[in-house]
Amino acid sequence: PVRSVLACRPAGCDSFVLVTGSGDNSEIKVWDAEGATCHQTVTFRTADAEPFRGVVVGEPKSEFVLVANTAADSPSSCWSVFALHLAPVSGGAQGAFRFDCTSEFSIMYPVISCMVRREADSGPDKQPEMHLYTLQTK
């Protein structure tokens, strides 16, 4: 079963990219705009085989998808937010995207929701900073 469906439009992309999550969002897939071709599958597991129940968040105008483990019964070592960056597939078909970079952020409590925001344009010579915000249970 599919639990999450996101339509993202990364910068420089003429069409949308679809991102879907499995029933517990432990598996994320990147599809072309028509949903006919899966370009990548990413699976999340905890180090100690505890359950992974994720929430998936995407900013429609951003290249980032966030996946946070919301399993409240997991030990604190399992609570993380993953930021995945969408990029064009090198040498791939027009509109083909995949995750090219993943960053993990350890957190103190389970996440209720999260978001990523790009800092206002800081000039042509500087990359804008990204800010990760989370709403946690405590």
PyRosetta script that sets phi, psi and omega in degrees:
from pyrosetta import init, pose_from_sequence

init()
pose = pose_from_sequence("PVRSVLACRPAGCDSFVLVTGSGDNSEIKVWDAEGATCHQTVTFRTADAEPFRGVVVGEPKSEFVLVANTAADSPSSCWSVFALHLAPVSGGAQGAFRFDCTSEFSIMYPVISCMVRREADSGPDKQPEMHLYTLQTK")
pose.set_psi(1, 152.7)
pose.set_omega(1, 178.4)
pose.set_phi(2, -104.3)
pose.set_psi(2, 129.4)
pose.set_omega(2, -180.0)
pose.set_phi(3, -104.2)
pose.set_psi(3, -35.2)
pose.set_omega(3, -176.4)
pose.set_phi(4, -123.6)
pose.set_psi(4, 139.4)
pose.set_omega(4, 173.0)
pose.set_phi(5, -136.1)
pose.set_psi(5, 121.7)
pose.set_omega(5, 178.8)
pose.set_phi(6, -121.4)
pose.set_psi(6, 140.7)
pose.set_omega(6, 171.7)
pose.set_phi(7, -112.0)
pose.set_psi(7, 110.9)
pose.set_omega(7, -178.5)
pose.set_phi(8, -110.8)
pose.set_psi(8, 147.0)
pose.set_omega(8, 176.2)
pose.set_phi(9, -126.4)
pose.set_psi(9, 85.6)
pose.set_omega(9, -178.6)
pose.set_phi(10, -60.5)
pose.set_psi(10, 154.6)
pose.set_omega(10, 178.8)
pose.set_phi(11, -55.5)
pose.set_psi(11, 134.6)
pose.set_omega(11, 178.7)
pose.set_phi(12, 82.5)
pose.set_psi(12, 4.1)
pose.set_omega(12, -179.2)
pose.set_phi(13, -102.5)
pose.set_psi(13, 132.6)
pose.set_omega(13, -179.4)
pose.set_phi(14, -80.6)
pose.set_psi(14, -20.0)
pose.set_omega(14, -178.3)
pose.set_phi(15, -129.2)
pose.set_psi(15, 174.2)
pose.set_omega(15, 179.8)
pose.set_phi(16, -83.6)
pose.set_psi(16, 155.8)
pose.set_omega(16, 173.8)
pose.set_phi(17, -114.3)
pose.set_psi(17, 133.1)
pose.set_omega(17, 178.8)
pose.set_phi(18, -96.7)
pose.set_psi(18, 136.1)
pose.set_omega(18, 175.7)
pose.set_phi(19, -124.8)
pose.set_psi(19, 126.4)
pose.set_omega(19, 179.6)
pose.set_phi(20, -120.4)
pose.set_psi(20, 152.4)
pose.set_omega(20, 176.8)
pose.set_phi(21, -122.5)
pose.set_psi(21, 145.0)
pose.set_omega(21, 179.3)
pose.set_phi(22, -68.6)
pose.set_psi(22, -177.9)
pose.set_omega(22, -177.1)
pose.set_phi(23, -52.8)
pose.set_psi(23, -38.0)
pose.set_omega(23, 177.5)
pose.set_phi(24, -108.1)
pose.set_psi(24, 8.7)
pose.set_omega(24, -178.9)
pose.set_phi(25, 59.6)
pose.set_psi(25, 24.1)
pose.set_omega(25, 175.9)
pose.set_phi(26, -83.1)
pose.set_psi(26, -9.7)
pose.set_omega(26, 177.7)
pose.set_phi(27, -130.5)
pose.set_psi(27, 123.6)
pose.set_omega(27, -178.3)
pose.set_phi(28, -115.6)
pose.set_psi(28, 135.4)
pose.set_omega(28, 179.4)
pose.set_phi(29, -122.8)
pose.set_psi(29, 144.5)
pose.set_omega(29, 176.8)
pose.set_phi(30, -110.0)
pose.set_psi(30, 125.5)
pose.set_omega(30, -176.3)
pose.set_phi(31, -119.7)
pose.set_psi(31, 160.0)
pose.set_omega(31, 171.4)
pose.set_phi(32, -72.3)
pose.set_psi(32, 173.5)
pose.set_omega(32, -174.1)
pose.set_phi(33, -59.7)
pose.set_psi(33, -31.2)
pose.set_omega(33, -179.5)
pose.set_phi(34, -83.3)
pose.set_psi(34, -11.9)
pose.set_omega(34, -178.9)
pose.set_phi(35, 76.4)
pose.set_psi(35, 15.1)
pose.set_omega(35, -176.5)
pose.set_phi(36, -91.7)
pose.set_psi(36, -27.6)
pose.set_omega(36, -175.7)
pose.set_phi(37, -123.7)
pose.set_psi(37, 123.6)
pose.set_omega(37, 175.2)
pose.set_phi(38, -87.9)
pose.set_psi(38, 121.9)
pose.set_omega(38, -177.8)
pose.set_phi(39, -94.3)
pose.set_psi(39, -20.6)
pose.set_omega(39, -178.9)
pose.set_phi(40, -164.2)
pose.set_psi(40, 146.5)
pose.set_omega(40, 172.9)
pose.set_phi(41, -126.4)
pose.set_psi(41, 129.6)
pose.set_omega(41, 177.8)
pose.set_phi(42, -120.0)
pose.set_psi(42, 129.8)
pose.set_omega(42, -179.8)
pose.set_phi(43, -113.2)
pose.set_psi(43, 133.7)
pose.set_omega(43, 179.0)
pose.set_phi(44, -106.6)
pose.set_psi(44, 133.3)
pose.set_omega(44, 175.6)
pose.set_phi(45, -138.6)
pose.set_psi(45, 149.7)
pose.set_omega(45, 174.4)
pose.set_phi(46, -86.1)
pose.set_psi(46, 155.7)
pose.set_omega(46, -177.1)
pose.set_phi(47, -64.7)
pose.set_psi(47, -30.5)
pose.set_omega(47, -176.0)
pose.set_phi(48, -108.0)
pose.set_psi(48, 25.1)
pose.set_omega(48, 175.6)
pose.set_phi(49, 61.9)
pose.set_psi(49, 20.7)
pose.set_omega(49, 173.6)
pose.set_phi(50, -72.9)
pose.set_psi(50, 160.4)
pose.set_omega(50, -178.8)
pose.set_phi(51, -64.1)
pose.set_psi(51, 146.6)
pose.set_omega(51, 174.6)
pose.set_phi(52, -117.3)
pose.set_psi(52, 113.3)
pose.set_omega(52, 173.7)
pose.set_phi(53, -122.2)
pose.set_psi(53, 110.8)
pose.set_omega(53, -172.1)
pose.set_phi(54, -105.8)
pose.set_psi(54, 157.9)
pose.set_omega(54, 167.8)
pose.set_phi(55, -112.0)
pose.set_psi(55, 136.2)
pose.set_omega(55, -177.7)
pose.set_phi(56, -114.2)
pose.set_psi(56, 128.7)
pose.set_omega(56, -178.5)
pose.set_phi(57, -131.3)
pose.set_psi(57, 135.3)
pose.set_omega(57, 175.6)
pose.set_phi(58, -131.7)
pose.set_psi(58, 140.6)
pose.set_omega(58, 173.4)
pose.set_phi(59, -89.3)
pose.set_psi(59, 121.0)
pose.set_omega(59, -174.3)
pose.set_phi(60, -54.6)
pose.set_psi(60, -32.1)
pose.set_omega(60, -177.5)
pose.set_phi(61, -105.7)
pose.set_psi(61, 18.6)
pose.set_omega(61, -176.0)
pose.set_phi(62, -118.9)
pose.set_psi(62, 165.4)
pose.set_omega(62, 176.4)
pose.set_phi(63, -95.0)
pose.set_psi(63, 10.7)
pose.set_omega(63, -174.0)
pose.set_phi(64, -112.1)
pose.set_psi(64, 140.3)
pose.set_omega(64, 171.4)
pose.set_phi(65, -122.6)
pose.set_psi(65, 133.5)
pose.set_omega(65, 179.2)
pose.set_phi(66, -107.9)
pose.set_psi(66, 138.7)
pose.set_omega(66, 174.8)
pose.set_phi(67, -128.5)
pose.set_psi(67, 122.5)
pose.set_omega(67, -179.1)
pose.set_phi(68, -122.6)
pose.set_psi(68, 136.2)
pose.set_omega(68, 176.3)
pose.set_phi(69, -77.8)
pose.set_psi(69, 119.5)
pose.set_omega(69, -177.2)
pose.set_phi(70, -107.7)
pose.set_psi(70, 9.5)
pose.set_omega(70, -178.7)
pose.set_phi(71, -68.1)
pose.set_psi(71, 102.9)
pose.set_omega(71, -176.1)
pose.set_phi(72, -67.5)
pose.set_psi(72, -21.3)
pose.set_omega(72, -178.6)
pose.set_phi(73, -88.7)
pose.set_psi(73, 1.9)
pose.set_omega(73, 178.0)
pose.set_phi(74, -79.9)
pose.set_psi(74, 148.9)
pose.set_omega(74, 174.5)
pose.set_phi(75, -65.3)
pose.set_psi(75, 156.9)
pose.set_omega(75, -174.2)
pose.set_phi(76, -58.3)
pose.set_psi(76, -22.7)
pose.set_omega(76, 179.5)
pose.set_phi(77, -68.1)
pose.set_psi(77, -11.7)
pose.set_omega(77, -177.3)
pose.set_phi(78, -96.4)
pose.set_psi(78, -7.9)
pose.set_omega(78, -175.0)
pose.set_phi(79, -84.3)
pose.set_psi(79, 118.5)
pose.set_omega(79, -178.2)
pose.set_phi(80, -148.3)
pose.set_psi(80, 157.4)
pose.set_omega(80, 167.8)
pose.set_phi(81, -119.1)
pose.set_psi(81, 129.8)
pose.set_omega(81, 178.4)
pose.set_phi(82, -107.3)
pose.set_psi(82, 130.2)
pose.set_omega(82, 174.3)
pose.set_phi(83, -106.4)
pose.set_psi(83, 118.6)
pose.set_omega(83, -179.0)
pose.set_phi(84, -111.2)
pose.set_psi(84, 132.9)
pose.set_omega(84, -177.2)
pose.set_phi(85, -102.2)
pose.set_psi(85, 127.1)
pose.set_omega(85, 177.0)
pose.set_phi(86, -86.9)
pose.set_psi(86, 134.7)
pose.set_omega(86, 178.4)
pose.set_phi(87, -142.8)
pose.set_psi(87, 154.0)
pose.set_omega(87, 177.6)
pose.set_phi(88, -60.9)
pose.set_psi(88, 144.9)
pose.set_omega(88, 175.4)
pose.set_phi(89, -71.8)
pose.set_psi(89, 123.3)
pose.set_omega(89, -179.9)
pose.set_phi(90, -62.8)
pose.set_psi(90, 120.9)
pose.set_omega(90, -179.6)
pose.set_phi(91, 72.6)
pose.set_psi(91, 8.4)
pose.set_omega(91, -178.6)
pose.set_phi(92, -86.8)
pose.set_psi(92, 179.5)
pose.set_omega(92, 179.4)
pose.set_phi(93, -66.3)
pose.set_psi(93, 156.7)
pose.set_omega(93, 176.6)
pose.set_phi(94, -56.4)
pose.set_psi(94, 130.4)
pose.set_omega(94, 179.0)
pose.set_phi(95, 84.5)
pose.set_psi(95, 2.6)
pose.set_omega(95, 178.8)
pose.set_phi(96, -85.4)
pose.set_psi(96, 122.0)
pose.set_omega(96, 179.9)
pose.set_phi(97, -125.7)
pose.set_psi(97, 159.1)
pose.set_omega(97, 174.6)
pose.set_phi(98, -152.7)
pose.set_psi(98, 167.8)
pose.set_omega(98, 175.5)
pose.set_phi(99, -80.2)
pose.set_psi(99, 125.9)
pose.set_omega(99, -179.8)
pose.set_phi(100, -108.0)
pose.set_psi(100, -11.4)
pose.set_omega(100, -177.7)
pose.set_phi(101, -152.8)
pose.set_psi(101, 138.2)
pose.set_omega(101, 178.0)
pose.set_phi(102, -130.8)
pose.set_psi(102, 133.6)
pose.set_omega(102, 175.6)
pose.set_phi(103, -122.8)
pose.set_psi(103, 135.7)
pose.set_omega(103, 178.6)
pose.set_phi(104, -107.7)
pose.set_psi(104, 133.8)
pose.set_omega(104, 177.4)
pose.set_phi(105, -120.2)
pose.set_psi(105, 119.6)
pose.set_omega(105, 177.2)
pose.set_phi(106, -77.1)
pose.set_psi(106, 140.8)
pose.set_omega(106, -178.8)
pose.set_phi(107, -130.6)
pose.set_psi(107, 163.6)
pose.set_omega(107, -174.5)
pose.set_phi(108, -83.0)
pose.set_psi(108, -31.8)
pose.set_omega(108, -173.7)
pose.set_phi(109, -137.1)
pose.set_psi(109, 161.6)
pose.set_omega(109, 177.7)
pose.set_phi(110, -59.4)
pose.set_psi(110, 149.3)
pose.set_omega(110, -177.4)
pose.set_phi(111, -92.2)
pose.set_psi(111, 135.4)
pose.set_omega(111, 171.7)
pose.set_phi(112, -91.0)
pose.set_psi(112, -44.1)
pose.set_omega(112, 175.4)
pose.set_phi(113, -155.4)
pose.set_psi(113, 164.8)
pose.set_omega(113, 179.4)
pose.set_phi(114, -154.0)
pose.set_psi(114, 162.8)
pose.set_omega(114, 178.1)
pose.set_phi(115, -156.8)
pose.set_psi(115, 159.1)
pose.set_omega(115, 175.2)
pose.set_phi(116, -123.6)
pose.set_psi(116, 137.1)
pose.set_omega(116, 179.8)
pose.set_phi(117, -128.7)
pose.set_psi(117, 139.8)
pose.set_omega(117, 177.0)
pose.set_phi(118, -89.3)
pose.set_psi(118, 134.0)
pose.set_omega(118, 177.1)
pose.set_phi(119, -64.3)
pose.set_psi(119, 150.1)
pose.set_omega(119, 177.7)
pose.set_phi(120, -54.0)
pose.set_psi(120, 151.3)
pose.set_omega(120, -178.1)
pose.set_phi(121, -48.7)
pose.set_psi(121, 125.5)
pose.set_omega(121, -175.8)
pose.set_phi(122, -107.6)
pose.set_psi(122, 16.9)
pose.set_omega(122, 177.0)
pose.set_phi(123, 113.8)
pose.set_psi(123, 160.2)
pose.set_omega(123, -174.8)
pose.set_phi(124, -69.4)
pose.set_psi(124, -22.5)
pose.set_omega(124, -176.6)
pose.set_phi(125, -95.8)
pose.set_psi(125, 1.5)
pose.set_omega(125, -174.0)
pose.set_phi(126, -130.2)
pose.set_psi(126, 134.2)
pose.set_omega(126, 174.9)
pose.set_phi(127, -73.9)
pose.set_psi(127, 136.3)
pose.set_omega(127, 178.8)
pose.set_phi(128, -68.8)
pose.set_psi(128, 146.5)
pose.set_omega(128, 177.5)
pose.set_phi(129, -78.2)
pose.set_psi(129, 150.2)
pose.set_omega(129, 175.1)
pose.set_phi(130, -107.6)
pose.set_psi(130, 138.6)
pose.set_omega(130, -180.0)
pose.set_phi(131, -119.5)
pose.set_psi(131, 128.0)
pose.set_omega(131, 178.8)
pose.set_phi(132, -101.6)
pose.set_psi(132, 126.2)
pose.set_omega(132, 178.5)
pose.set_phi(133, -118.9)
pose.set_psi(133, 139.0)
pose.set_omega(133, 177.3)
pose.set_phi(134, -131.0)
pose.set_psi(134, 147.2)
pose.set_omega(134, 169.6)
pose.set_phi(135, -109.9)
pose.set_psi(135, 116.6)
pose.set_omega(135, -174.8)
pose.set_phi(136, -111.9)
pose.set_psi(136, 168.1)
pose.set_omega(136, -174.7)
pose.set_phi(137, -69.5)
pose.set_psi(137, -20.6)
pose.set_omega(137, 178.6)
pose.set_phi(138, -130.4)
pose.dump_pdb("model.pdb")
